[in-house]
């Protein structure tokens, strides 16, 4: 450890806003879904014990995809004119891909904004009623208008800002370089094609020219912010100054200026944005992390250095986008050498797993940093080797950020082919079950170190075979069929996704997005005092848990939001017997007593 790193850590320890005494909180556990009936159900914890007193809680559904709420259909995907777009079979497209859902008390009203992770994407603002016991009911809903931005693209996770706005996201933006270079539609990843429905174009009948005229890749891939007023008006903003990546979410720190941005995918980066003004994300300076490895044990440990990517203003970046900026306007390109080096004057990038030699054209630095943020960060020396970066939570008790990495693999492994054009900063053993990391912050909310908090445990071939043996000890909980479909230990996490923290109670909540790791994705509660894990929600076949997010006091009641995305959609599609069961669940665990900290 360097002297500088040691001093940074010591400073952070001195300045931690520790609670005088952590409270006690424990959930009643949910058993492993061992039979078909349990694997088809949403099963939640039934009680929580807080400082010695037990409270009954349950999972409550606010709405499911396709529900009629007031005058509108919840989860319907709409075009620029508000018309519901069609699926390939000609039916109205009702999205099963519900994701982050916020709770926003505004004046005397309570609202919720829900993401639908589709193309075109959607956000729905719903008005909620709250009774004396804290039970919530959805009474109306309507889509949030993104027409001024050319629509919304794949909104994934999110957060609520300290000033009580909804902070959303746009994940997996398309590669602008390949779209510009394409000579036919076959040269383009068809993931982007459904987006043209927003402008009324049929993707099954379009030409390459029609696609390019309709779909502008640099419009998508940014944090979004929704401001809600008491009358139910919802105004959307895209924060172009925060950079264009596969935004899982952005999380604002208590200083109301610093935000951490997670980037989902392969060969991705970790970003930190510092706004010019408190409570205003429309302008600021963007930084990208460089992982300086200090240990390869477990899921690794590193000091973090931050590479300055420059300053930008939303309006200036948007002006560049709407002026028709393309990849070739930003960069000159050259072939990369076999050893990963570049010709003189060019800089290498391994962002997105593509080894490239690039040179920013004169005067285009600002736009390059915001429209090709990963590539630019890699060129400037930041680490673009992370894999499947997911949720972010802030822990005010210990001044830490918790960050999920769904899979420790690919360029996070030493000597991986995706390291060409980079530096092989991250050199770890593969862990296909993933991990949650903790980032220590200094007094200015800058992360200085990163190390594992909890990791999943992959089951070895020998363990799987032993568990499948008829003589397996059932106390192992991985006997028989369970061993065949769960490649990660069922008593630990598998492919962690979104996370949240319960202040004052040393408790991290961890949701899963796993395919073969666990057949049934779950949400866990982790006690940081003794590191025990408790299963608190089990979801149906093929689901993903999204949006676990803690609200300590909403009009005298606490809530843990929990969304169940695409049941029977990611695996086990053959087990679906009723199409209605494939609809997403948007709901919450609670109500809790108020736990304001």
QUILINFEN-V24762 format. One record per pair of residues at least 4 apart in sequence whose C-alpha atoms are under 8 Angstrom apart, sorted by the first residue. I is the first residue (numbers start at 1). GAP is how many residues later the second one is. Records with the same first field share a line. If there is no record, write none. Layout:
BEGIN
I: GAP, GAP
END
This chain:
BEGIN
1: 4, 5, 293
2: 4
3: 4
4: 4
5: 4, 298, 443
6: 4
7: 4
8: 4, 434, 440
9: 4, 431, 433, 439, 440
10: 4
11: 4, 431, 432
12: 4, 387, 428, 429, 430, 431
15: 427, 428
16: 381, 382, 383
17: 379, 380, 381, 382
18: 378, 379, 380
19: 378, 485
21: 483
22: 482, 483, 484
23: 27, 28, 481, 482, 483
24: 25, 26, 27, 28, 481
25: 23, 24, 25, 26, 480, 482
26: 22, 23, 24
27: 18, 19, 20, 21, 22, 498, 507, 509
28: 17, 18, 19, 20, 21, 506, 508
29: 16, 505, 506, 507
30: 13, 14, 15, 504, 505, 506, 507, 508
31: 504
32: 458, 506
33: 5, 6, 487, 505
34: 4, 5, 448
35: 4
36: 4
37: 4
38: 4, 5, 502
39: 481, 500, 501, 502
40: 499, 500, 501
41: 497, 498, 499
42: 495, 496, 497, 498
43: 16, 494, 495, 496
44: 14, 15, 492, 493, 494, 545
45: 12, 13, 14, 490, 491, 492
46: 10, 11, 12
47: 7, 8, 9, 10, 11
48: 6, 7, 8, 9
49: 4, 5, 6
50: 4, 5
55: 537
57: 532, 533, 534, 535
58: 531, 532, 533
59: 528, 529, 530, 531
60: 527, 528, 529, 530
61: 524, 525, 526, 527
62: 74, 75, 76, 523, 524, 525, 526
63: 4, 11, 75, 522, 523, 524
64: 10, 519, 520, 521, 522
65: 9, 10, 11, 29, 30, 31, 33, 518, 519, 520
66: 7, 8, 9, 10, 28, 29, 517
67: 6, 7
68: 4, 5, 6
69: 4, 5, 69, 70, 71, 72
70: 69, 70, 71
71: 69, 70
72: 68, 69, 70
73: 68, 69
74: 20, 50, 67, 68
75: 19, 20, 21, 23, 41, 47, 49
76: 8, 16, 17, 18, 19, 46
77: 7, 8, 16, 17, 18, 43, 44, 45
78: 4, 5, 6, 7, 42, 44, 120
79: 4, 5, 6, 41, 72, 118, 119, 120, 121
80: 67, 70, 71, 118, 119, 120
84: 8, 9
85: 7, 8, 112, 113
86: 4, 5, 6, 7
87: 4, 5, 6
95: 21, 22, 23, 488
96: 20, 469, 470, 471, 486, 487, 488
97: 19, 20, 21, 468, 469, 487
98: 16, 17, 18, 19, 448, 465, 466, 467, 468, 486, 487, 488
99: 15, 16, 17, 18, 56, 57, 58, 447, 448, 464, 465, 466
100: 14, 15, 56, 57, 58, 59, 68, 446, 447, 448, 463
101: 11, 12, 13, 14, 57, 446, 460, 462, 485
102: 10, 11, 12, 57, 58, 64, 447, 459
103: 7, 8, 9, 10, 448
104: 6, 7, 8, 60, 61, 62
105: 4, 5, 6, 449, 450
106: 4, 5, 122, 123, 124
107: 123
108: 122
109: 18, 19, 121
110: 17, 18, 19, 20
111: 14, 15, 16, 17, 121
112: 13, 14, 15, 16
113: 10, 11, 12, 13, 53
114: 9, 10, 11
115: 6, 7, 8, 9, 40, 41, 42, 53
116: 5, 6, 7, 38, 39, 40
117: 4, 5, 36, 37, 38, 39
118: 4, 35, 36, 37
119: 33, 34, 35, 73, 75, 76
120: 31, 32, 33, 34, 74, 75, 76, 77, 78
121: 30, 31, 32, 33, 34
122: 21, 22, 30, 31, 32, 33
123: 20, 21, 32
124: 17, 18, 19, 20
125: 16, 17, 18, 19, 107, 109
126: 12, 13, 14, 15, 16
127: 11, 12, 13, 14, 105
128: 8, 9, 10, 11, 12
129: 7, 8, 9, 10
130: 4, 5, 6, 7
131: 4, 5
133: 458
134: 422, 423, 457
135: 456
144: 90, 91, 92
145: 6, 89, 90, 91
146: 4, 5, 6, 90
147: 4
149: 70, 89
150: 69
151: 47
152: 18, 68
153: 17, 18, 20, 42, 67, 68
154: 15, 16, 17, 18
155: 13, 14, 15, 16
156: 12, 13, 14, 15, 91, 92, 93
157: 11, 12, 91, 92, 234, 341, 389, 390
158: 8, 9, 10, 11, 90, 91, 92, 93, 389
159: 7, 8, 9, 90, 91, 92, 390
160: 4, 5, 6, 7, 91
161: 4, 5, 6, 90, 91, 95
162: 90, 91, 92, 94, 117
163: 116
165: 60, 61, 62, 63
166: 59, 60, 61
167: 56, 57, 58, 59, 82, 83, 84
168: 55, 56, 57, 58, 81, 82
169: 52, 53, 54, 55, 78, 79, 80, 81
170: 50, 51, 52, 53, 54, 76, 77, 78
171: 50, 51, 74, 75, 76, 77, 93
172: 49, 73, 74, 75, 92, 93
173: 44, 47, 48, 71, 72, 73
174: 15, 18, 43
175: 4, 42
176: 4, 41, 42, 150, 151
177: 4, 149, 150, 151
178: 4, 9, 10
179: 8, 9, 33
180: 146, 147
182: 5, 6
183: 4, 25
184: 4, 24
185: 5, 22, 23
192: 4
193: 10, 18
194: 9
195: 20
196: 4, 5, 6, 7, 15, 18, 19
197: 4, 5, 6
199: 15
201: 5
202: 4
206: 4, 5
207: 4
208: 4
209: 4
210: 4
211: 4
212: 4
216: 4
218: 26, 103, 153
219: 102
220: 24
221: 22, 23, 24, 25, 26
222: 16, 17, 18, 20, 21, 22, 23, 24, 25
223: 15, 16, 17, 19, 24, 26, 27
224: 12, 13, 14, 15
225: 11, 12, 13, 14
226: 8, 9, 10, 11
227: 7, 8, 9
228: 4, 5, 6, 7
229: 4, 5
238: 76
239: 4, 42, 43, 75
240: 4, 42, 73, 74, 75, 77, 78, 130
241: 40, 41, 42, 43, 44, 45, 70, 71, 72, 73, 76, 129
242: 31, 39, 41, 42, 43, 44, 128
243: 43, 126, 127, 128, 129, 130
244: 126, 127, 128, 129, 130
245: 18, 127, 128, 129
246: 16, 17, 18, 19
247: 14, 15, 16, 17
248: 13, 14, 15, 16, 141, 142, 143
249: 12, 13, 14, 141, 142, 143
250: 9, 10, 11, 12, 142
251: 8, 9, 10, 141, 142, 143
252: 4, 5, 6, 7, 8
253: 4, 5, 6, 7, 141, 192
254: 4
255: 23, 190
256: 22, 23
257: 16, 17, 18, 19, 20, 21, 22, 23, 24
258: 14, 15, 16, 17, 187
259: 13, 14, 15
260: 10, 11, 12, 13, 132
261: 9, 10, 11, 12
262: 7, 8, 9, 127, 128, 129, 130
263: 5, 6, 7, 8, 125, 126, 127
264: 4, 123, 124, 125, 126
265: 87, 122, 123, 124
266: 86, 87, 119, 120, 121, 122, 144, 145
267: 83, 84, 85, 86, 117, 118, 119, 120, 144, 151
268: 83, 84, 106, 115, 116, 117, 118, 119, 120, 121
269: 19, 20, 105, 108, 113, 114, 115, 116, 117
270: 18, 19, 113, 114, 116
271: 15, 16, 17, 18
272: 14, 15, 16, 17
273: 11, 12, 13, 14
274: 10, 11, 12
275: 5, 6, 7, 8, 9, 10
276: 4, 5, 7, 8, 9
277: 4, 6
282: 31, 32, 33
283: 28, 29, 30, 31
284: 27, 28, 29
285: 23, 24, 25, 26, 27
286: 22, 23, 24, 25
287: 19, 20, 21, 22, 23
288: 18, 19, 20, 21, 89, 94, 95
289: 15, 16, 17, 18, 93, 94
290: 14, 15, 16, 17, 91, 92, 93, 135
291: 11, 12, 13, 14, 91, 92, 134, 135
292: 10, 11, 12, 13, 133, 134
293: 7, 8, 9, 10, 132, 133, 134
294: 6, 7, 8, 9
295: 5, 6, 7
296: 4, 5, 131, 132, 133
297: 4, 131
298: 130, 131, 154
299: 109, 129, 130, 132, 136, 152, 153, 156
300: 128, 151, 152
301: 148, 149, 150, 151
302: 147, 148, 149
303: 145, 146, 147
304: 143, 144, 145, 146
305: 143
306: 76
307: 70, 73, 74, 75
309: 60, 67, 68, 71
310: 56, 59
311: 55
312: 4, 5, 54, 58
313: 4
314: 4
315: 4
316: 4
317: 4, 49, 50, 53
318: 4
319: 4
320: 4, 5, 47
321: 4
325: 4, 5
326: 4
327: 4
328: 4
329: 32, 35
330: 30, 31, 34, 35, 37, 38
331: 27, 28, 29, 30, 37
332: 26, 27, 28, 29
333: 13, 23, 24, 25, 26
334: 8, 9, 12, 22, 23, 24
335: 7, 21, 22
336: 4, 5, 6, 7, 12, 19, 20, 21, 85
337: 4, 5
339: 81
340: 8, 15, 80, 81, 82
341: 7, 16, 80
342: 4, 5, 6, 15
343: 14
345: 14
346: 11, 12, 13
347: 10, 11, 12, 32
348: 7, 8, 9, 10, 30, 31, 73, 74
349: 5, 6, 7, 8, 9, 26, 27, 29, 30, 72, 73
350: 4, 5, 6, 25, 28, 34, 35, 68, 69, 70, 71, 72
351: 4, 23, 24, 27, 33, 34
352: 22, 32
353: 65, 66
354: 64, 67
355: 63, 65, 66, 67
356: 65
357: 64
358: 21
360: 4, 5, 8
361: 4
364: 4
365: 4
366: 4
367: 4, 5
368: 4, 5, 8
369: 4, 7, 8
372: 4
373: 4
374: 4, 10
375: 4
376: 4
377: 4, 5, 6, 7
378: 4, 5, 6, 44
383: 39, 42
384: 38
385: 26, 27, 33, 34, 39, 40, 41
386: 22, 25, 26, 40
387: 18, 19, 20, 21, 22, 23, 24, 25
388: 17, 18, 19, 20
389: 14, 15, 16, 17
390: 13, 14, 15, 16, 106, 107, 108
391: 11, 12, 13, 106, 107, 108
392: 9, 10, 11, 12, 106, 107, 108
393: 8, 9, 10, 106, 107, 108
394: 5, 6, 7, 8, 106, 107
395: 4, 5, 6, 7, 106, 107, 108
396: 4, 107
397: 106, 107, 109
399: 41, 42, 43, 46
400: 38, 39, 40, 41
401: 37, 38, 39, 40
402: 34, 35, 36, 37, 97
403: 33, 34, 35, 36, 96
404: 30, 31, 32, 33, 92, 93, 94, 95
405: 29, 30, 31, 32, 90, 91, 92
406: 27, 28, 29, 88, 89, 90, 91, 107
407: 24, 25, 26, 27, 28, 88
408: 4, 5, 20, 21, 22, 23, 24, 25, 26, 27
409: 4, 19, 20, 21, 22, 23
410: 6, 8, 20
411: 4, 5, 6, 7, 8, 13, 15
412: 4, 14, 15, 16, 18
413: 13, 14, 15, 16, 17
414: 10, 12, 13, 14, 15
415: 4, 9, 12
419: 4, 5
431: 25, 26, 27
432: 26, 63
433: 22, 23, 24, 25, 55, 60, 61, 62, 63, 84
434: 21, 22, 59, 60, 61, 62
435: 17, 18, 19, 20, 21, 58, 60, 61
436: 16, 17, 18, 19, 60
437: 13, 14, 15, 16, 17
438: 12, 13, 14, 15
439: 8, 9, 10, 11, 12
440: 7, 8, 9, 10
441: 4, 5, 6, 7, 8
442: 4, 5, 6
455: 37, 38
456: 32, 33, 36, 37, 38, 39
457: 31, 32, 35, 36, 37
458: 29, 30, 31, 59
459: 4, 5, 28, 29, 30
460: 4
461: 4
462: 4
463: 4
464: 4, 19, 20, 23
465: 4, 18
466: 6
467: 5, 6, 9, 11, 12, 13, 16
468: 4, 10, 11, 12, 13, 14, 15, 16
469: 10, 11
470: 9, 10
472: 4, 7, 8
473: 6
474: 4, 5
477: 5, 13
478: 4, 5, 11, 12
479: 4
480: 4
481: 4
482: 4
483: 4
485: 31, 32, 33, 34
486: 4, 30, 31, 32, 33
487: 29, 30, 31
488: 4, 5, 6, 28, 29, 30
489: 4, 5, 28
490: 28
491: 42
492: 41
493: 19, 31
494: 18, 19, 20, 23, 24
495: 17, 18, 19, 22
496: 14, 15, 16, 17, 18
497: 13, 14, 15, 16, 48, 49
498: 12, 13, 14, 48, 49, 50
499: 9, 10, 11, 12, 49, 50
500: 8, 9, 10, 48, 49, 50
501: 5, 6, 7, 8, 48, 49
502: 4, 5, 6, 7, 48, 50
503: 4, 94
504: 93
506: 21, 22, 23
507: 18, 19, 20, 21
508: 17, 18, 19, 20
509: 14, 15, 16, 17, 39
510: 13, 14, 15, 16, 38
511: 10, 11, 12, 13, 34, 35, 36, 37
512: 9, 10, 11, 32, 33, 34
513: 8, 30, 31, 32, 33
514: 4, 5, 7, 30
515: 4, 27, 55, 56
519: 22, 23
520: 18, 19, 20, 21, 22, 23
521: 17, 18, 19, 21, 22, 23, 24
522: 13, 14, 15, 16, 17, 23
523: 12, 13, 14, 15, 22, 25
524: 9, 10, 11, 12, 13
525: 8, 9, 10, 11
526: 5, 6, 7, 8
527: 4, 5, 6
528: 4
539: 4, 5, 6, 25
540: 27, 28
541: 26, 27, 30, 31, 34
542: 24, 25, 26, 27, 28, 29, 30, 31
543: 21, 22, 23, 24, 25, 26, 27, 28
544: 20, 21, 22, 23, 26
545: 17, 18, 19, 20
546: 16, 17, 18, 19
547: 14, 15, 16
548: 12, 13, 14, 15
549: 11, 12, 13
550: 8, 9, 10, 11
551: 7, 8, 9, 10
552: 5, 6, 7, 42, 43, 44, 45
553: 4, 5, 6, 40, 41, 42, 43
554: 4, 5, 40
556: 37, 38
557: 34, 35, 36, 37, 38
558: 32, 33, 34, 35, 36, 37
559: 29, 30, 31, 32, 33
560: 28, 29, 30
561: 26, 27, 28
562: 24, 25, 26, 27
563: 21, 22, 23, 24, 25
564: 20, 21, 22
565: 18, 19, 20
566: 4, 16, 17, 18
567: 14, 15, 16, 17
568: 4, 5, 6, 7, 8, 14
569: 4, 13
572: 4
576: 5, 6
577: 4
578: 4
579: 4
END
